[in-house]
Amino acid sequence: MESSEVVALRSAGYLHDIGKVAVDKHLFSKASALDADEFRAMADHTLVGYNIVKDVHFPWPQVTEIVRGHHERGDGTGYPDGLRHDETSLPVRIVALADTFDAMTMNVPIADGCHSEWRSTSSSSWRPPNLNAEVLQALLLQVRRDATEVAAFSCSRAAWRAVWRQRMWISWLPCCSIKSAGTQIPG
């Protein structure tokens, strides 16, 4: 990816959930699973976000595509448009995985019901369904590097998660972009 595309990806990472400003705040702290109406209200954040950013003149046009498509999945079961991997761009797939990983590692009630199949396996066999394998490989490489760094400093798991969530949108997205483009990430 060109450096301008990496900047666009980072910007989209910060903006991808902007549509959540219109979501009922109680849904974020709900201790049980969302019912169908609540899920639809939550899912609509992609369209609300798209409507917020679509008329903004970003120097990177893919920002609007990422805001709209970051919940699309490889087999077409995502939302809002039910697109498959071959119908979405690499930046959309990168932010989709980053967002999924972020949700999985949050310390909020809604995260406890998210991605339970991921939590039950070790990171060495971690294979989330419907997400890009190359992007996942880059994420796992960075997670391993960060875990080694945290172990060296004897940080708690909670501290690691806090650091990771901050760093993910700053450092991992560009590394993922490079790795997914077929370039080796320096060790």
C-alpha positions in Angstrom: 0.0 0.0 0.0 1.1 3.5 -0.7 1.7 5.7 2.4 -1.4 7.8 1.5 -3.5 4.6 1.6 -2.1 3.8 5.1 -3.0 7.2 6.3 -6.5 6.7 4.8 -6.8 3.4 6.5 -5.7 4.8 9.9 -8.2 7.7 9.5 -11.0 5.3 8.6 -10.0 3.2 11.6 -10.7 6.2 13.8 -14.0 7.0 12.1 -15.4 3.6 11.3 -17.9 3.5 14.2 -18.9 7.2 14.0 -22.5 6.0 13.3 -22.8 4.7 16.8 -23.5 8.3 17.9 -27.1 7.5 16.9 -27.3 4.1 18.8 -29.3 3.9 22.0 -26.5 4.0 24.7 -28.1 1.3 26.8 -27.3 -1.2 24.1 -23.6 -0.8 24.8 -23.9 -1.9 28.4 -26.6 -4.5 28.0 -25.6 -7.7 29.9 -27.6 -10.1 27.7 -27.7 -10.7 24.0 -29.3 -8.1 21.8 -32.8 -9.0 20.5 -33.6 -8.7 16.8 -34.7 -5.1 17.0 -31.7 -4.1 19.1 -29.3 -5.8 16.8 -30.8 -4.0 13.8 -30.5 -0.7 15.7 -26.8 -1.5 16.4 -26.2 -2.7 12.8 -27.6 0.5 11.4 -24.6 2.4 12.7 -22.8 1.5 9.5 -25.4 3.3 7.4 -25.7 6.2 9.8 -21.9 6.5 9.7 -21.8 6.4 6.0 -24.4 9.1 5.8 -22.4 11.2 8.2 -19.1 10.9 6.2 -20.3 10.5 2.6 -20.4 14.3 1.8 -17.1 15.0 3.6 -14.3 15.7 1.1 -11.6 13.5 2.5 -8.4 13.3 0.6 -9.0 9.5 0.8 -12.2 8.4 -0.9 -12.0 4.9 0.6 -12.9 6.2 4.1 -16.6 6.3 3.3 -16.4 2.7 1.9 -14.7 1.5 5.1 -17.2 3.2 7.4 -20.0 1.6 5.5 -18.5 -1.9 4.9 -16.6 -2.7 8.1 -19.1 -5.4 9.1 -19.2 -7.2 5.8 -18.0 -10.8 6.0 -16.3 -13.2 3.5 -19.3 -15.4 2.9 -21.8 -12.5 2.4 -23.4 -12.8 5.9 -22.3 -9.4 7.0 -24.1 -6.1 6.8 -25.3 -3.6 5.5 -25.0 -5.0 2.0 -24.1 -8.7 2.4 -20.9 -8.3 0.3 -18.4 -11.2 0.0 -14.6 -10.8 0.3 -14.2 -10.4 -3.5 -16.6 -7.5 -3.4 -14.8 -5.6 -0.7 -11.5 -3.8 -0.8 -8.5 -4.8 1.3 -8.8 -1.7 3.6 -12.4 -2.7 4.4 -11.3 -6.3 5.3 -8.4 -4.9 7.4 -10.7 -2.6 9.4 -13.3 -5.4 9.7 -10.8 -7.7 11.4 -9.4 -4.9 13.6 -12.9 -4.0 14.7 -13.8 -7.6 15.4 -10.6 -8.1 17.4 -11.2 -4.9 19.3 -14.8 -5.9 20.2 -13.5 -9.3 21.3 -11.0 -7.9 23.7 -13.2 -5.1 25.2 -14.0 -5.2 28.9 -17.7 -4.4 28.4 -20.8 -6.7 28.9 -21.6 -6.8 25.2 -18.2 -8.3 24.4 -18.8 -11.3 26.6 -21.3 -12.6 24.0 -19.2 -11.7 21.0 -17.0 -14.2 19.2 -17.1 -16.9 21.9 -15.8 -19.4 19.3 -12.6 -17.3 19.1 -12.1 -17.1 22.8 -12.3 -20.9 23.2 -9.2 -21.6 21.1 -5.6 -20.7 21.5 -4.1 -17.9 19.4 -2.0 -20.5 17.4 -5.2 -22.1 16.1 -7.3 -18.9 16.0 -9.3 -18.9 12.8 -12.2 -16.4 12.9 -14.8 -17.3 10.3 -15.4 -15.1 7.3 -12.4 -12.8 7.8 -9.4 -12.4 5.4 -6.7 -15.0 6.2 -3.8 -12.8 5.1 -5.0 -9.9 7.2 -5.5 -12.3 10.1 -1.9 -13.6 9.7 -0.6 -10.0 10.0 -2.7 -9.4 13.1 -1.5 -12.6 14.8 2.1 -11.7 14.0 1.7 -8.3 15.7 -0.2 -9.8 18.7 2.7 -12.2 19.2 5.2 -9.4 19.0 3.2 -7.2 21.4 2.7 -10.1 23.9 6.4 -10.7 23.9 7.0 -7.1 24.6 4.4 -7.1 27.4 6.0 -10.2 29.0 9.4 -8.5 29.0 7.9 -5.6 31.0 5.7 -7.8 33.2 2.5 -6.0 32.4 -0.9 -7.4 33.4 -3.2 -8.7 30.8 -5.6 -5.7 31.4 -2.7 -3.3 30.8 -1.7 -5.2 27.6 -5.3 -5.0 26.3 -5.4 -1.2 27.0 -2.0 -0.7 25.2 -3.0 -3.0 22.4 -6.3 -1.2 21.7 -4.5 2.1 21.5 -1.7 0.8 19.4 -3.8 -1.3 17.0 -5.2 1.7 15.2 -1.8 3.4 15.1 0.8 0.7 14.3 -0.9 -2.6 13.4 -3.0 -1.3 10.5 0.0 -0.1 8.5 1.8 -3.4 9.2 -1.2 -5.3 8.2 -1.4 -3.3 5.0 2.2 -4.1 4.1 1.9 -7.8 5.0 -1.3 -8.3 3.1 0.2 -6.6 0.0 2.9 -9.4 0.1 5.8 -7.4 1.5 7.7 -8.8 4.5 7.3 -7.0 7.7 10.7 -6.2 9.3 11.3 -8.3 12.5 
